[in-house]
């Protein structure tokens, strides 16, 4: 039997002839977690994060026999409710008309793909990179950054901190996902000011910006806010005049400048071009009246919902009420997790079976007609106006 050794396990060899691992004389086509961990040690860069050397989880648990710890984290994030909710959360345009504008879920998938490409080329841990990328925006609010701004003004909300809270406290009926320390660190430090302790986390931090700078340009062009030729030539001459060219340039620049180094970096020229385009988007897209024209309505909606649920926490779903019983301050948890469609429905239809949200508006002296106007502007229609006028 022709075979080659490629793990540190003296009893395990890979059989070219039979296409599987031979361990203690027994052929297996299943690559178990232990073998994968050994392959990481022999195949990955010395700067990679190794599954077998993870700092572990807050709560110890039995390891999976076919998946490494980082693979399990990736799967837990992928299957959690907060991940699915990202499909209902918008990126830049609060209420876009059309199927092709990015949602927070699509953004997350694009970040993940960029990050995995870089990690694989640098021989870093692709599983850890993917887990961080998939989890980095779990805590984002509905209605893009406008939603986060409202909650930040009210209670000091930050989506990166909320992502950790979801992973550690809120998911799985209050048990949390119990992710490894390396994944938690990468999620917590994915923002511009963050300093991830692993190279895989550093990859995601760059990949996040590569994704949103490029897809926000595409969405802005689709919304007719700008044209490709409007982008400053001083930046597009460096990194490309199309989304495809820019992504290709940025990823390859990171790979070229980070190979065999203990940190992930870009060349100065490309770095300056990326961050120059990012600033251009802040000046011309993120603060553009077309992109922000619904923000005042969103601010009013979320603020009033917040005040209502503060006064009536029993109207939230049971999973949040259970957290309340534990002494948790759960109104930001609830509102940040719900999608834009739920927020609109909360204004128009009421929740549970007996109360209407706008009765909460009346508690705060908000005019019913104004509430109806806001809802209509959001494409919704009051179904319970009679209830509202009775004060239910």
Secondary structure in CASP SS format (residue, H / E / C, confidence):
PFRMAT SS
TARGET T0000
AUTHOR 0000-0000-0000
METHOD secondary structure of the structure
MODEL  1
X C 1.00
X C 1.00
X E 1.00
X E 1.00
X C 1.00
X C 1.00
X C 1.00
X C 1.00
X C 1.00
X C 1.00
X C 1.00
X E 1.00
X E 1.00
X E 1.00
X E 1.00
X C 1.00
X C 1.00
X C 1.00
X C 1.00
X E 1.00
X E 1.00
X E 1.00
X E 1.00
X C 1.00
X C 1.00
X E 1.00
X E 1.00
X E 1.00
X C 1.00
X C 1.00
X C 1.00
X C 1.00
X H 1.00
X H 1.00
X H 1.00
X H 1.00
X H 1.00
X H 1.00
X H 1.00
X H 1.00
X H 1.00
X H 1.00
X H 1.00
X C 1.00
X C 1.00
X C 1.00
X C 1.00
X C 1.00
X C 1.00
X C 1.00
X H 1.00
X H 1.00
X H 1.00
X C 1.00
X C 1.00
X C 1.00
X E 1.00
X C 1.00
X C 1.00
X C 1.00
X C 1.00
X C 1.00
X C 1.00
X C 1.00
X C 1.00
X C 1.00
X C 1.00
X C 1.00
X H 1.00
X H 1.00
X H 1.00
X H 1.00
X H 1.00
X H 1.00
X H 1.00
X H 1.00
X H 1.00
X H 1.00
X H 1.00
X C 1.00
X H 1.00
X H 1.00
X H 1.00
X H 1.00
X H 1.00
X H 1.00
X H 1.00
X H 1.00
X C 1.00
X E 1.00
X C 1.00
X C 1.00
X C 1.00
X C 1.00
X C 1.00
X C 1.00
X C 1.00
X C 1.00
X C 1.00
X C 1.00
X C 1.00
X C 1.00
X E 1.00
X H 1.00
X H 1.00
X H 1.00
X H 1.00
X H 1.00
X H 1.00
X H 1.00
X H 1.00
X H 1.00
X H 1.00
X H 1.00
X H 1.00
X H 1.00
X H 1.00
X H 1.00
X H 1.00
X H 1.00
X H 1.00
X C 1.00
X C 1.00
X C 1.00
X C 1.00
X H 1.00
X H 1.00
X H 1.00
X H 1.00
X H 1.00
X H 1.00
X H 1.00
X H 1.00
X H 1.00
X H 1.00
X C 1.00
X C 1.00
X C 1.00
X C 1.00
X C 1.00
X C 1.00
X C 1.00
X C 1.00
X H 1.00
X H 1.00
X H 1.00
X H 1.00
X H 1.00
X H 1.00
X H 1.00
X H 1.00
X H 1.00
X H 1.00
X H 1.00
X H 1.00
X C 1.00
X C 1.00
X C 1.00
X H 1.00
X H 1.00
X H 1.00
X H 1.00
X H 1.00
X H 1.00
X H 1.00
X H 1.00
X H 1.00
X H 1.00
X H 1.00
X H 1.00
X H 1.00
X H 1.00
X H 1.00
X H 1.00
X C 1.00
X C 1.00
X C 1.00
X C 1.00
X C 1.00
X E 1.00
X H 1.00
X H 1.00
X H 1.00
X H 1.00
X H 1.00
X H 1.00
X H 1.00
X H 1.00
X C 1.00
X C 1.00
X C 1.00
X C 1.00
X C 1.00
X C 1.00
X C 1.00
X C 1.00
X C 1.00
X C 1.00
X H 1.00
X H 1.00
X H 1.00
X H 1.00
X H 1.00
X H 1.00
X H 1.00
X H 1.00
X H 1.00
X H 1.00
X H 1.00
X H 1.00
X H 1.00
X H 1.00
X H 1.00
X H 1.00
X H 1.00
X H 1.00
X H 1.00
X H 1.00
X H 1.00
X H 1.00
X H 1.00
X H 1.00
X C 1.00
X C 1.00
X C 1.00
X C 1.00
X C 1.00
X H 1.00
X H 1.00
X H 1.00
X C 1.00
X C 1.00
X H 1.00
X H 1.00
X H 1.00
X H 1.00
X H 1.00
X H 1.00
X H 1.00
X C 1.00
X C 1.00
X C 1.00
X H 1.00
X H 1.00
X H 1.00
X H 1.00
X H 1.00
X H 1.00
X H 1.00
X H 1.00
X H 1.00
X H 1.00
X H 1.00
X H 1.00
X H 1.00
X H 1.00
X H 1.00
X H 1.00
X C 1.00
X C 1.00
X C 1.00
X C 1.00
X C 1.00
X C 1.00
X C 1.00
X C 1.00
X C 1.00
X H 1.00
X H 1.00
X H 1.00
X H 1.00
X H 1.00
X H 1.00
X H 1.00
X H 1.00
X H 1.00
X H 1.00
X H 1.00
X H 1.00
X H 1.00
X H 1.00
X H 1.00
X H 1.00
X H 1.00
X H 1.00
X H 1.00
X C 1.00
X C 1.00
X H 1.00
X H 1.00
X H 1.00
X H 1.00
X C 1.00
X C 1.00
X H 1.00
X H 1.00
X H 1.00
X H 1.00
X H 1.00
X H 1.00
X H 1.00
X H 1.00
X H 1.00
X H 1.00
X H 1.00
X H 1.00
X H 1.00
X H 1.00
X H 1.00
X H 1.00
X H 1.00
X C 1.00
X H 1.00
X H 1.00
X H 1.00
X C 1.00
X C 1.00
X H 1.00
X H 1.00
X H 1.00
X H 1.00
X H 1.00
X H 1.00
X H 1.00
X H 1.00
X C 1.00
X C 1.00
X C 1.00
X C 1.00
X C 1.00
X H 1.00
X H 1.00
X H 1.00
X H 1.00
X H 1.00
X H 1.00
X H 1.00
X C 1.00
X C 1.00
X H 1.00
X H 1.00
X H 1.00
X H 1.00
X H 1.00
X H 1.00
X H 1.00
X H 1.00
X H 1.00
X H 1.00
X C 1.00
X E 1.00
X C 1.00
X C 1.00
X C 1.00
X E 1.00
X C 1.00
X H 1.00
X H 1.00
X H 1.00
X H 1.00
X H 1.00
X H 1.00
X H 1.00
X C 1.00
X C 1.00
X C 1.00
X C 1.00
X H 1.00
X H 1.00
X H 1.00
X H 1.00
X H 1.00
X H 1.00
X H 1.00
X H 1.00
X H 1.00
X H 1.00
X C 1.00
X C 1.00
X C 1.00
X C 1.00
X C 1.00
X C 1.00
X C 1.00
X H 1.00
X H 1.00
X H 1.00
X H 1.00
X H 1.00
X H 1.00
X C 1.00
X C 1.00
END
